[in-house]
Amino acid sequence: MILQALDTIHVSSVSSENITTGQTFEVDDQAGRSLIERGLAIEVDAAVAAKAEPAAKAEAQPVEPSQAEEDADQTPIANKAGASVRTKAA
């Protein structure tokens, strides 16, 4: 049974991570009926789900590191009290 989540849920038999709103997933019939009865998911056609999954995967693209992440790798400079106050300029 293929379902679409109506809210963020956690189904350990599907994934160790949360299933977010709008995400489609496959579960056995008993678990699917339980989620539908509780209003947490709706059943979708297999053809509709097959079209939605590749589109979602295409949107996930690697993000280039920002300047803030690069600055985090620099050695911090400490003040007289020993507290880190800023990073050393490269």
PDB file of N, CA, C and O in Angstrom:
ATOM      1  N   MET A   1       0.847  -1.165   0.000  1.00  0.00           N
ATOM      2  CA  MET A   1       0.000   0.000   0.000  1.00  0.00           C
ATOM      3  C   MET A   1       0.899   1.238   0.000  1.00  0.00           C
ATOM      4  O   MET A   1       1.805   1.359   0.825  1.00  0.00           O
ATOM      5  N   ILE A   2       0.638   2.149  -0.933  1.00  0.00           N
ATOM      6  CA  ILE A   2       1.426   3.380  -1.026  1.00  0.00           C
ATOM      7  C   ILE A   2       0.598   4.517  -0.442  1.00  0.00           C
ATOM      8  O   ILE A   2      -0.551   4.730  -0.829  1.00  0.00           O
ATOM      9  N   LEU A   3       1.201   5.243   0.496  1.00  0.00           N
ATOM     10  CA  LEU A   3       0.524   6.328   1.201  1.00  0.00           C
ATOM     11  C   LEU A   3       1.287   7.627   1.036  1.00  0.00           C
ATOM     12  O   LEU A   3       2.465   7.640   0.678  1.00  0.00           O
ATOM     13  N   GLN A   4       0.583   8.726   1.308  1.00  0.00           N
ATOM     14  CA  GLN A   4       1.196  10.051   1.341  1.00  0.00           C
ATOM     15  C   GLN A   4       0.932  10.626   2.726  1.00  0.00           C
ATOM     16  O   GLN A   4      -0.212  10.657   3.180  1.00  0.00           O
ATOM     17  N   ALA A   5       1.983  11.081   3.394  1.00  0.00           N
ATOM     18  CA  ALA A   5       1.874  11.597   4.754  1.00  0.00           C
ATOM     19  C   ALA A   5       1.152  12.940   4.767  1.00  0.00           C
ATOM     20  O   ALA A   5       1.426  13.812   3.943  1.00  0.00           O
ATOM     21  N   LEU A   6       0.220  13.094   5.720  1.00  0.00           N
ATOM     22  CA  LEU A   6      -0.482  14.362   5.906  1.00  0.00           C
ATOM     23  C   LEU A   6       0.158  15.192   7.006  1.00  0.00           C
ATOM     24  O   LEU A   6      -0.181  16.362   7.184  1.00  0.00           O
ATOM     25  N   ASP A   7       1.084  14.590   7.744  1.00  0.00           N
ATOM     26  CA  ASP A   7       1.785  15.259   8.831  1.00  0.00           C
ATOM     27  C   ASP A   7       3.139  14.567   8.968  1.00  0.00           C
ATOM     28  O   ASP A   7       3.348  13.509   8.376  1.00  0.00           O
ATOM     29  N   THR A   8       4.041  15.134   9.722  1.00  0.00           N
ATOM     30  CA  THR A   8       5.322  14.477   9.957  1.00  0.00           C
ATOM     31  C   THR A   8       5.074  13.297  10.889  1.00  0.00           C
ATOM     32  O   THR A   8       4.535  13.459  11.984  1.00  0.00           O
ATOM     33  N   ILE A   9       5.474  12.110  10.440  1.00  0.00           N
ATOM     34  CA  ILE A   9       5.263  10.897  11.226  1.00  0.00           C
ATOM     35  C   ILE A   9       6.532  10.062  11.214  1.00  0.00           C
ATOM     36  O   ILE A   9       7.434  10.286  10.407  1.00  0.00           O
ATOM     37  N   HIS A  10       6.588   9.095  12.123  1.00  0.00           N
ATOM     38  CA  HIS A  10       7.718   8.169  12.163  1.00  0.00           C
ATOM     39  C   HIS A  10       7.164   6.754  12.095  1.00  0.00           C
ATOM     40  O   HIS A  10       6.418   6.326  12.976  1.00  0.00           O
ATOM     41  N   VAL A  11       7.534   6.033  11.042  1.00  0.00           N
ATOM     42  CA  VAL A  11       7.138   4.637  10.871  1.00  0.00           C
ATOM     43  C   VAL A  11       8.434   3.845  10.778  1.00  0.00           C
ATOM     44  O   VAL A  11       9.105   3.859   9.747  1.00  0.00           O
ATOM     45  N   SER A  12       8.781   3.158  11.854  1.00  0.00           N
ATOM     46  CA  SER A  12      10.078   2.488  11.910  1.00  0.00           C
ATOM     47  C   SER A  12      10.214   1.380  10.876  1.00  0.00           C
ATOM     48  O   SER A  12      11.331   1.044  10.483  1.00  0.00           O
ATOM     49  N   SER A  13       9.100   0.802  10.424  1.00  0.00           N
ATOM     50  CA  SER A  13       9.188  -0.253   9.414  1.00  0.00           C
ATOM     51  C   SER A  13       9.487   0.308   8.023  1.00  0.00           C
ATOM     52  O   SER A  13       9.828  -0.444   7.110  1.00  0.00           O
ATOM     53  N   VAL A  14       9.358   1.632   7.860  1.00  0.00           N
ATOM     54  CA  VAL A  14       9.616   2.278   6.573  1.00  0.00           C
ATOM     55  C   VAL A  14      11.014   2.882   6.549  1.00  0.00           C
ATOM     56  O   VAL A  14      11.781   2.652   5.614  1.00  0.00           O
ATOM     57  N   SER A  15      11.344   3.661   7.588  1.00  0.00           N
ATOM     58  CA  SER A  15      12.616   4.376   7.622  1.00  0.00           C
ATOM     59  C   SER A  15      12.973   4.710   9.063  1.00  0.00           C
ATOM     60  O   SER A  15      12.098   4.838   9.919  1.00  0.00           O
ATOM     61  N   SER A  16      14.264   4.849   9.320  1.00  0.00           N
ATOM     62  CA  SER A  16      14.697   5.257  10.656  1.00  0.00           C
ATOM     63  C   SER A  16      14.534   6.761  10.839  1.00  0.00           C
ATOM     64  O   SER A  16      14.662   7.268  11.953  1.00  0.00           O
ATOM     65  N   GLU A  17      14.253   7.473   9.755  1.00  0.00           N
ATOM     66  CA  GLU A  17      14.061   8.920   9.801  1.00  0.00           C
ATOM     67  C   GLU A  17      12.571   9.250   9.740  1.00  0.00           C
ATOM     68  O   GLU A  17      11.760   8.393   9.389  1.00  0.00           O
ATOM     69  N   ASN A  18      12.211  10.475  10.076  1.00  0.00           N
ATOM     70  CA  ASN A  18      10.821  10.902  10.003  1.00  0.00           C
ATOM     71  C   ASN A  18      10.359  10.981   8.551  1.00  0.00           C
ATOM     72  O   ASN A  18      11.153  11.243   7.647  1.00  0.00           O
ATOM     73  N   ILE A  19       9.078  10.754   8.344  1.00  0.00           N
ATOM     74  CA  ILE A  19       8.454  10.925   7.042  1.00  0.00           C
ATOM     75  C   ILE A  19       7.764  12.286   7.100  1.00  0.00           C
ATOM     76  O   ILE A  19       6.918  12.517   7.964  1.00  0.00           O
ATOM     77  N   THR A  20       8.119  13.179   6.191  1.00  0.00           N
ATOM     78  CA  THR A  20       7.613  14.543   6.234  1.00  0.00           C
ATOM     79  C   THR A  20       6.289  14.676   5.489  1.00  0.00           C
ATOM     80  O   THR A  20       5.921  13.800   4.706  1.00  0.00           O
ATOM     81  N   THR A  21       5.586  15.760   5.731  1.00  0.00           N
ATOM     82  CA  THR A  21       4.308  16.035   5.093  1.00  0.00           C
ATOM     83  C   THR A  21       4.460  16.020   3.574  1.00  0.00           C
ATOM     84  O   THR A  21       5.346  16.674   3.023  1.00  0.00           O
ATOM     85  N   GLY A  22       3.584  15.264   2.902  1.00  0.00           N
ATOM     86  CA  GLY A  22       3.605  15.191   1.456  1.00  0.00           C
ATOM     87  C   GLY A  22       4.482  14.091   0.891  1.00  0.00           C
ATOM     88  O   GLY A  22       4.388  13.788  -0.298  1.00  0.00           O
ATOM     89  N   GLN A  23       5.320  13.492   1.697  1.00  0.00           N
ATOM     90  CA  GLN A  23       6.215  12.437   1.234  1.00  0.00           C
ATOM     91  C   GLN A  23       5.426  11.143   1.052  1.00  0.00           C
ATOM     92  O   GLN A  23       4.569  10.820   1.875  1.00  0.00           O
ATOM     93  N   THR A  24       5.708  10.399  -0.019  1.00  0.00           N
ATOM     94  CA  THR A  24       5.042   9.115  -0.239  1.00  0.00           C
ATOM     95  C   THR A  24       5.928   7.996   0.266  1.00  0.00           C
ATOM     96  O   THR A  24       7.155   8.091   0.231  1.00  0.00           O
ATOM     97  N   PHE A  25       5.287   6.925   0.739  1.00  0.00           N
ATOM     98  CA  PHE A  25       6.008   5.782   1.273  1.00  0.00           C
ATOM     99  C   PHE A  25       5.135   4.545   1.159  1.00  0.00           C
ATOM    100  O   PHE A  25       3.920   4.642   0.985  1.00  0.00           O
ATOM    101  N   GLU A  26       5.767   3.375   1.261  1.00  0.00           N
ATOM    102  CA  GLU A  26       5.050   2.112   1.132  1.00  0.00           C
ATOM    103  C   GLU A  26       5.076   1.366   2.459  1.00  0.00           C
ATOM    104  O   GLU A  26       6.127   1.223   3.083  1.00  0.00           O
ATOM    105  N   VAL A  27       3.905   0.892   2.881  1.00  0.00           N
ATOM    106  CA  VAL A  27       3.780   0.098   4.106  1.00  0.00           C
ATOM    107  C   VAL A  27       2.860  -1.082   3.837  1.00  0.00           C
ATOM    108  O   VAL A  27       2.192  -1.141   2.804  1.00  0.00           O
ATOM    109  N   ASP A  28       2.832  -2.027   4.781  1.00  0.00           N
ATOM    110  CA  ASP A  28       1.912  -3.153   4.639  1.00  0.00           C
ATOM    111  C   ASP A  28       0.474  -2.658   4.852  1.00  0.00           C
ATOM    112  O   ASP A  28       0.259  -1.569   5.384  1.00  0.00           O
ATOM    113  N   ASP A  29      -0.500  -3.466   4.432  1.00  0.00           N
ATOM    114  CA  ASP A  29      -1.905  -3.044   4.455  1.00  0.00           C
ATOM    115  C   ASP A  29      -2.410  -2.708   5.850  1.00  0.00           C
ATOM    116  O   ASP A  29      -3.133  -1.726   6.020  1.00  0.00           O
ATOM    117  N   GLN A  30      -2.047  -3.497   6.845  1.00  0.00           N
ATOM    118  CA  GLN A  30      -2.533  -3.255   8.205  1.00  0.00           C
ATOM    119  C   GLN A  30      -2.023  -1.919   8.749  1.00  0.00           C
ATOM    120  O   GLN A  30      -2.802  -1.139   9.297  1.00  0.00           O
ATOM    121  N   ALA A  31      -0.744  -1.653   8.605  1.00  0.00           N
ATOM    122  CA  ALA A  31      -0.179  -0.385   9.081  1.00  0.00           C
ATOM    123  C   ALA A  31      -0.753   0.787   8.292  1.00  0.00           C
ATOM    124  O   ALA A  31      -1.010   1.852   8.853  1.00  0.00           O
ATOM    125  N   GLY A  32      -0.953   0.588   6.986  1.00  0.00           N
ATOM    126  CA  GLY A  32      -1.530   1.641   6.154  1.00  0.00           C
ATOM    127  C   GLY A  32      -2.939   2.002   6.577  1.00  0.00           C
ATOM    128  O   GLY A  32      -3.280   3.180   6.682  1.00  0.00           O
ATOM    129  N   ARG A  33      -3.765   0.983   6.822  1.00  0.00           N
ATOM    130  CA  ARG A  33      -5.142   1.250   7.273  1.00  0.00           C
ATOM    131  C   ARG A  33      -5.151   1.992   8.607  1.00  0.00           C
ATOM    132  O   ARG A  33      -5.973   2.880   8.831  1.00  0.00           O
ATOM    133  N   SER A  34      -4.225   1.615   9.488  1.00  0.00           N
ATOM    134  CA  SER A  34      -4.135   2.277  10.795  1.00  0.00           C
ATOM    135  C   SER A  34      -3.788   3.757  10.641  1.00  0.00           C
ATOM    136  O   SER A  34      -4.389   4.602  11.302  1.00  0.00           O
ATOM    137  N   LEU A  35      -2.825   4.079   9.776  1.00  0.00           N
ATOM    138  CA  LEU A  35      -2.433   5.477   9.563  1.00  0.00           C
ATOM    139  C   LEU A  35      -3.578   6.278   8.927  1.00  0.00           C
ATOM    140  O   LEU A  35      -3.796   7.439   9.276  1.00  0.00           O
ATOM    141  N   ILE A  36      -4.306   5.653   7.996  1.00  0.00           N
ATOM    142  CA  ILE A  36      -5.430   6.331   7.346  1.00  0.00           C
ATOM    143  C   ILE A  36      -6.540   6.588   8.358  1.00  0.00           C
ATOM    144  O   ILE A  36      -7.096   7.686   8.390  1.00  0.00           O
ATOM    145  N   GLU A  37      -6.872   5.601   9.185  1.00  0.00           N
ATOM    146  CA  GLU A  37      -7.918   5.761  10.200  1.00  0.00           C
ATOM    147  C   GLU A  37      -7.580   6.864  11.192  1.00  0.00           C
ATOM    148  O   GLU A  37      -8.473   7.564  11.668  1.00  0.00           O
ATOM    149  N   ARG A  38      -6.312   7.024  11.504  1.00  0.00           N
ATOM    150  CA  ARG A  38      -5.887   8.054  12.460  1.00  0.00           C
ATOM    151  C   ARG A  38      -5.699   9.421  11.806  1.00  0.00           C
ATOM    152  O   ARG A  38      -5.375  10.393  12.488  1.00  0.00           O
ATOM    153  N   GLY A  39      -5.900   9.504  10.489  1.00  0.00           N
ATOM    154  CA  GLY A  39      -5.810  10.780   9.790  1.00  0.00           C
ATOM    155  C   GLY A  39      -4.388  11.270   9.555  1.00  0.00           C
ATOM    156  O   GLY A  39      -4.162  12.468   9.381  1.00  0.00           O
ATOM    157  N   LEU A  40      -3.430  10.348   9.549  1.00  0.00           N
ATOM    158  CA  LEU A  40      -2.036  10.738   9.372  1.00  0.00           C
ATOM    159  C   LEU A  40      -1.546  10.584   7.939  1.00  0.00           C
ATOM    160  O   LEU A  40      -0.498  11.116   7.575  1.00  0.00           O
ATOM    161  N   ALA A  41      -2.320   9.841   7.110  1.00  0.00           N
ATOM    162  CA  ALA A  41      -1.901   9.595   5.732  1.00  0.00           C
ATOM    163  C   ALA A  41      -3.113   9.308   4.862  1.00  0.00           C
ATOM    164  O   ALA A  41      -4.193   8.991   5.359  1.00  0.00           O
ATOM    165  N   ILE A  42      -2.913   9.426   3.543  1.00  0.00           N
ATOM    166  CA  ILE A  42      -3.933   9.064   2.568  1.00  0.00           C
ATOM    167  C   ILE A  42      -3.317   8.101   1.568  1.00  0.00           C
ATOM    168  O   ILE A  42      -2.110   8.130   1.328  1.00  0.00           O
ATOM    169  N   GLU A  43      -4.152   7.248   0.984  1.00  0.00           N
ATOM    170  CA  GLU A  43      -3.660   6.300  -0.010  1.00  0.00           C
ATOM    171  C   GLU A  43      -3.557   6.989  -1.358  1.00  0.00           C
ATOM    172  O   GLU A  43      -4.427   7.780  -1.724  1.00  0.00           O
ATOM    173  N   VAL A  44      -2.490   6.689  -2.101  1.00  0.00           N
ATOM    174  CA  VAL A  44      -2.304   7.257  -3.443  1.00  0.00           C
ATOM    175  C   VAL A  44      -2.059   6.123  -4.428  1.00  0.00           C
ATOM    176  O   VAL A  44      -1.643   5.033  -4.038  1.00  0.00           O
ATOM    177  N   ASP A  45      -2.320   6.384  -5.710  1.00  0.00           N
ATOM    178  CA  ASP A  45      -2.056   5.399  -6.757  1.00  0.00           C
ATOM    179  C   ASP A  45      -0.557   5.198  -6.916  1.00  0.00           C
ATOM    180  O   ASP A  45       0.231   6.114  -6.679  1.00  0.00           O
ATOM    181  N   ALA A  46      -0.173   4.005  -7.314  1.00  0.00           N
ATOM    182  CA  ALA A  46       1.240   3.707  -7.538  1.00  0.00           C
ATOM    183  C   ALA A  46       1.806   4.565  -8.665  1.00  0.00           C
ATOM    184  O   ALA A  46       2.967   4.971  -8.608  1.00  0.00           O
ATOM    185  N   ALA A  47       0.996   4.845  -9.690  1.00  0.00           N
ATOM    186  CA  ALA A  47       1.468   5.661 -10.816  1.00  0.00           C
ATOM    187  C   ALA A  47       1.736   7.093 -10.380  1.00  0.00           C
ATOM    188  O   ALA A  47       2.719   7.698 -10.808  1.00  0.00           O
ATOM    189  N   VAL A  48       0.871   7.640  -9.533  1.00  0.00           N
ATOM    190  CA  VAL A  48       1.050   9.009  -9.032  1.00  0.00           C
ATOM    191  C   VAL A  48       2.292   9.085  -8.160  1.00  0.00           C
ATOM    192  O   VAL A  48       3.064  10.039  -8.256  1.00  0.00           O
ATOM    193  N   ALA A  49       2.488   8.092  -7.315  1.00  0.00           N
ATOM    194  CA  ALA A  49       3.643   8.076  -6.419  1.00  0.00           C
ATOM    195  C   ALA A  49       4.942   7.942  -7.207  1.00  0.00           C
ATOM    196  O   ALA A  49       5.946   8.554  -6.842  1.00  0.00           O
ATOM    197  N   ALA A  50       4.940   7.158  -8.276  1.00  0.00           N
ATOM    198  CA  ALA A  50       6.142   6.975  -9.086  1.00  0.00           C
ATOM    199  C   ALA A  50       6.567   8.282  -9.748  1.00  0.00           C
ATOM    200  O   ALA A  50       7.761   8.529  -9.912  1.00  0.00           O
ATOM    201  N   LYS A  51       5.608   9.117 -10.127  1.00  0.00           N
ATOM    202  CA  LYS A  51       5.928  10.411 -10.734  1.00  0.00           C
ATOM    203  C   LYS A  51       6.449  11.392  -9.697  1.00  0.00           C
ATOM    204  O   LYS A  51       7.331  12.194 -10.002  1.00  0.00           O
ATOM    205  N   ALA A  52       5.925  11.346  -8.485  1.00  0.00           N
ATOM    206  CA  ALA A  52       6.291  12.312  -7.447  1.00  0.00           C
ATOM    207  C   ALA A  52       7.689  12.059  -6.888  1.00  0.00           C
ATOM    208  O   ALA A  52       8.414  13.016  -6.617  1.00  0.00           O
ATOM    209  N   GLU A  53       8.085  10.815  -6.710  1.00  0.00           N
ATOM    210  CA  GLU A  53       9.382  10.498  -6.108  1.00  0.00           C
ATOM    211  C   GLU A  53      10.573  11.006  -6.919  1.00  0.00           C
ATOM    212  O   GLU A  53      11.450  11.637  -6.328  1.00  0.00           O
ATOM    213  N   PRO A  54      10.667  10.774  -8.243  1.00  0.00           N
ATOM    214  CA  PRO A  54      11.819  11.294  -8.986  1.00  0.00           C
ATOM    215  C   PRO A  54      11.897  12.817  -8.964  1.00  0.00           C
ATOM    216  O   PRO A  54      12.994  13.377  -8.966  1.00  0.00           O
ATOM    217  N   ALA A  55      10.756  13.491  -8.944  1.00  0.00           N
ATOM    218  CA  ALA A  55      10.764  14.952  -8.897  1.00  0.00           C
ATOM    219  C   ALA A  55      11.345  15.431  -7.574  1.00  0.00           C
ATOM    220  O   ALA A  55      12.097  16.405  -7.549  1.00  0.00           O
ATOM    221  N   ALA A  56      11.014  14.771  -6.489  1.00  0.00           N
ATOM    222  CA  ALA A  56      11.527  15.159  -5.180  1.00  0.00           C
ATOM    223  C   ALA A  56      13.033  14.912  -5.108  1.00  0.00           C
ATOM    224  O   ALA A  56      13.765  15.712  -4.524  1.00  0.00           O
ATOM    225  N   LYS A  57      13.498  13.812  -5.696  1.00  0.00           N
ATOM    226  CA  LYS A  57      14.922  13.507  -5.660  1.00  0.00           C
ATOM    227  C   LYS A  57      15.708  14.468  -6.543  1.00  0.00           C
ATOM    228  O   LYS A  57      16.861  14.775  -6.238  1.00  0.00           O
ATOM    229  N   ALA A  58      15.112  14.947  -7.627  1.00  0.00           N
ATOM    230  CA  ALA A  58      15.793  15.873  -8.535  1.00  0.00           C
ATOM    231  C   ALA A  58      16.035  17.222  -7.866  1.00  0.00           C
ATOM    232  O   ALA A  58      16.999  17.914  -8.194  1.00  0.00           O
ATOM    233  N   GLU A  59      15.160  17.600  -6.927  1.00  0.00           N
ATOM    234  CA  GLU A  59      15.303  18.891  -6.252  1.00  0.00           C
ATOM    235  C   GLU A  59      16.478  18.900  -5.284  1.00  0.00           C
ATOM    236  O   GLU A  59      17.053  19.960  -5.034  1.00  0.00           O
ATOM    237  N   ALA A  60      16.847  17.759  -4.739  1.00  0.00           N
ATOM    238  CA  ALA A  60      17.941  17.691  -3.767  1.00  0.00           C
ATOM    239  C   ALA A  60      19.272  17.798  -4.508  1.00  0.00           C
ATOM    240  O   ALA A  60      19.685  16.866  -5.198  1.00  0.00           O
ATOM    241  N   GLN A  61      19.926  18.925  -4.360  1.00  0.00           N
ATOM    242  CA  GLN A  61      21.203  19.165  -4.999  1.00  0.00           C
ATOM    243  C   GLN A  61      22.226  19.514  -3.935  1.00  0.00           C
ATOM    244  O   GLN A  61      21.871  20.090  -2.907  1.00  0.00           O
ATOM    245  N   PRO A  62      23.497  19.175  -4.163  1.00  0.00           N
ATOM    246  CA  PRO A  62      24.509  19.495  -3.166  1.00  0.00           C
ATOM    247  C   PRO A  62      24.650  21.008  -2.981  1.00  0.00           C
ATOM    248  O   PRO A  62      24.586  21.777  -3.940  1.00  0.00           O
ATOM    249  N   VAL A  63      24.839  21.403  -1.749  1.00  0.00           N
ATOM    250  CA  VAL A  63      24.976  22.811  -1.416  1.00  0.00           C
ATOM    251  C   VAL A  63      26.448  23.118  -1.214  1.00  0.00           C
ATOM    252  O   VAL A  63      27.154  22.390  -0.516  1.00  0.00           O
ATOM    253  N   GLU A  64      26.906  24.203  -1.829  1.00  0.00           N
ATOM    254  CA  GLU A  64      28.295  24.599  -1.665  1.00  0.00           C
ATOM    255  C   GLU A  64      28.497  25.194  -0.275  1.00  0.00           C
ATOM    256  O   GLU A  64      27.604  25.860   0.250  1.00  0.00           O
ATOM    257  N   PRO A  65      29.668  24.958   0.327  1.00  0.00           N
ATOM    258  CA  PRO A  65      29.904  25.503   1.664  1.00  0.00           C
ATOM    259  C   PRO A  65      29.915  27.035   1.639  1.00  0.00           C
ATOM    260  O   PRO A  65      30.465  27.656   0.730  1.00  0.00           O
ATOM    261  N   SER A  66      29.307  27.608   2.640  1.00  0.00           N
ATOM    262  CA  SER A  66      29.242  29.068   2.713  1.00  0.00           C
ATOM    263  C   SER A  66      30.495  29.620   3.393  1.00  0.00           C
ATOM    264  O   SER A  66      31.312  28.867   3.923  1.00  0.00           O
ATOM    265  N   GLN A  67      30.628  30.922   3.368  1.00  0.00           N
ATOM    266  CA  GLN A  67      31.773  31.587   3.991  1.00  0.00           C
ATOM    267  C   GLN A  67      31.791  31.321   5.499  1.00  0.00           C
ATOM    268  O   GLN A  67      32.863  31.190   6.089  1.00  0.00           O
ATOM    269  N   ALA A  68      30.616  31.242   6.124  1.00  0.00           N
ATOM    270  CA  ALA A  68      30.541  31.007   7.564  1.00  0.00           C
ATOM    271  C   ALA A  68      31.119  29.639   7.926  1.00  0.00           C
ATOM    272  O   ALA A  68      31.804  29.503   8.940  1.00  0.00           O
ATOM    273  N   GLU A  69      30.845  28.629   7.102  1.00  0.00           N
ATOM    274  CA  GLU A  69      31.386  27.306   7.375  1.00  0.00           C
ATOM    275  C   GLU A  69      32.897  27.286   7.212  1.00  0.00           C
ATOM    276  O   GLU A  69      33.592  26.608   7.970  1.00  0.00           O
ATOM    277  N   GLU A  70      33.414  28.021   6.233  1.00  0.00           N
ATOM    278  CA  GLU A  70      34.858  28.081   6.035  1.00  0.00           C
ATOM    279  C   GLU A  70      35.522  28.799   7.204  1.00  0.00           C
ATOM    280  O   GLU A  70      36.614  28.410   7.620  1.00  0.00           O
ATOM    281  N   ASP A  71      34.885  29.843   7.746  1.00  0.00           N
ATOM    282  CA  ASP A  71      35.430  30.572   8.882  1.00  0.00           C
ATOM    283  C   ASP A  71      35.459  29.705  10.134  1.00  0.00           C
ATOM    284  O   ASP A  71      36.316  29.896  10.997  1.00  0.00           O
ATOM    285  N   ALA A  72      34.540  28.761  10.243  1.00  0.00           N
ATOM    286  CA  ALA A  72      34.468  27.910  11.417  1.00  0.00           C
ATOM    287  C   ALA A  72      35.693  26.999  11.515  1.00  0.00           C
ATOM    288  O   ALA A  72      36.035  26.542  12.605  1.00  0.00           O
ATOM    289  N   ASP A  73      36.346  26.735  10.402  1.00  0.00           N
ATOM    290  CA  ASP A  73      37.526  25.874  10.399  1.00  0.00           C
ATOM    291  C   ASP A  73      38.779  26.600  10.872  1.00  0.00           C
ATOM    292  O   ASP A  73      39.785  25.944  11.146  1.00  0.00           O
ATOM    293  N   GLN A  74      38.760  27.924  10.978  1.00  0.00           N
ATOM    294  CA  GLN A  74      39.935  28.687  11.375  1.00  0.00           C
ATOM    295  C   GLN A  74      40.131  28.626  12.887  1.00  0.00           C
ATOM    296  O   GLN A  74      39.180  28.419  13.642  1.00  0.00           O
ATOM    297  N   THR A  75      41.364  28.806  13.310  1.00  0.00           N
ATOM    298  CA  THR A  75      41.717  28.769  14.725  1.00  0.00           C
ATOM    299  C   THR A  75      41.189  30.009  15.448  1.00  0.00           C
ATOM    300  O   THR A  75      41.430  31.128  14.994  1.00  0.00           O
ATOM    301  N   PRO A  76      40.468  29.833  16.571  1.00  0.00           N
ATOM    302  CA  PRO A  76      39.965  30.995  17.307  1.00  0.00           C
ATOM    303  C   PRO A  76      41.089  31.692  18.086  1.00  0.00           C
ATOM    304  O   PRO A  76      42.077  31.063  18.467  1.00  0.00           O
ATOM    305  N   ILE A  77      40.922  32.995  18.313  1.00  0.00           N
ATOM    306  CA  ILE A  77      41.867  33.776  19.110  1.00  0.00           C
ATOM    307  C   ILE A  77      41.211  34.021  20.462  1.00  0.00           C
ATOM    308  O   ILE A  77      40.041  34.398  20.523  1.00  0.00           O
ATOM    309  N   ALA A  78      41.953  33.812  21.544  1.00  0.00           N
ATOM    310  CA  ALA A  78      41.395  33.971  22.883  1.00  0.00           C
ATOM    311  C   ALA A  78      41.757  35.331  23.465  1.00  0.00           C
ATOM    312  O   ALA A  78      42.816  35.881  23.164  1.00  0.00           O
ATOM    313  N   ASN A  79      40.863  35.876  24.310  1.00  0.00           N
ATOM    314  CA  ASN A  79      41.163  37.118  25.013  1.00  0.00           C
ATOM    315  C   ASN A  79      41.910  36.783  26.308  1.00  0.00           C
ATOM    316  O   ASN A  79      42.221  35.616  26.545  1.00  0.00           O
ATOM    317  N   LYS A  80      42.208  37.791  27.160  1.00  0.00           N
ATOM    318  CA  LYS A  80      42.972  37.568  28.385  1.00  0.00           C
ATOM    319  C   LYS A  80      42.316  36.565  29.327  1.00  0.00           C
ATOM    320  O   LYS A  80      43.009  35.828  30.029  1.00  0.00           O
ATOM    321  N   ALA A  81      40.988  36.533  29.347  1.00  0.00           N
ATOM    322  CA  ALA A  81      40.269  35.608  30.219  1.00  0.00           C
ATOM    323  C   ALA A  81      40.230  34.187  29.646  1.00  0.00           C
ATOM    324  O   ALA A  81      39.805  33.248  30.319  1.00  0.00           O
ATOM    325  N   GLY A  82      40.671  34.047  28.418  1.00  0.00           N
ATOM    326  CA  GLY A  82      40.707  32.721  27.814  1.00  0.00           C
ATOM    327  C   GLY A  82      39.492  32.412  26.961  1.00  0.00           C
ATOM    328  O   GLY A  82      39.404  31.332  26.376  1.00  0.00           O
ATOM    329  N   ALA A  83      38.553  33.347  26.880  1.00  0.00           N
ATOM    330  CA  ALA A  83      37.348  33.129  26.082  1.00  0.00           C
ATOM    331  C   ALA A  83      37.650  33.374  24.621  1.00  0.00           C
ATOM    332  O   ALA A  83      38.407  34.283  24.280  1.00  0.00           O
ATOM    333  N   SER A  84      37.072  32.580  23.774  1.00  0.00           N
ATOM    334  CA  SER A  84      37.244  32.757  22.332  1.00  0.00           C
ATOM    335  C   SER A  84      36.386  33.932  21.873  1.00  0.00           C
ATOM    336  O   SER A  84      35.173  33.931  22.082  1.00  0.00           O
ATOM    337  N   VAL A  85      37.003  34.932  21.251  1.00  0.00           N
ATOM    338  CA  VAL A  85      36.267  36.128  20.866  1.00  0.00           C
ATOM    339  C   VAL A  85      36.140  36.314  19.371  1.00  0.00           C
ATOM    340  O   VAL A  85      35.191  36.955  18.921  1.00  0.00           O
ATOM    341  N   ARG A  86      37.054  35.782  18.585  1.00  0.00           N
ATOM    342  CA  ARG A  86      36.978  35.950  17.142  1.00  0.00           C
ATOM    343  C   ARG A  86      37.893  34.927  16.490  1.00  0.00           C
ATOM    344  O   ARG A  86      38.655  34.236  17.166  1.00  0.00           O
ATOM    345  N   THR A  87      37.810  34.842  15.188  1.00  0.00           N
ATOM    346  CA  THR A  87      38.701  33.929  14.487  1.00  0.00           C
ATOM    347  C   THR A  87      39.795  34.724  13.785  1.00  0.00           C
ATOM    348  O   THR A  87      39.601  35.877  13.397  1.00  0.00           O
ATOM    349  N   LYS A  88      40.918  34.099  13.636  1.00  0.00           N
ATOM    350  CA  LYS A  88      42.076  34.732  13.010  1.00  0.00           C
ATOM    351  C   LYS A  88      41.784  34.950  11.524  1.00  0.00           C
ATOM    352  O   LYS A  88      41.276  34.053  10.851  1.00  0.00           O
ATOM    353  N   ALA A  89      42.098  36.120  11.024  1.00  0.00           N
ATOM    354  CA  ALA A  89      41.910  36.424   9.603  1.00  0.00           C
ATOM    355  C   ALA A  89      42.930  35.645   8.794  1.00  0.00           C
ATOM    356  O   ALA A  89      44.091  35.527   9.185  1.00  0.00           O
ATOM    357  N   ALA A  90      42.487  35.118   7.668  1.00  0.00           N
ATOM    358  CA  ALA A  90      43.379  34.305   6.822  1.00  0.00           C
ATOM    359  C   ALA A  90      44.273  35.168   5.984  1.00  0.00           C
ATOM    360  O   ALA A  90      45.084  34.653   5.215  1.00  0.00           O
TER     361      ALA A  90
END
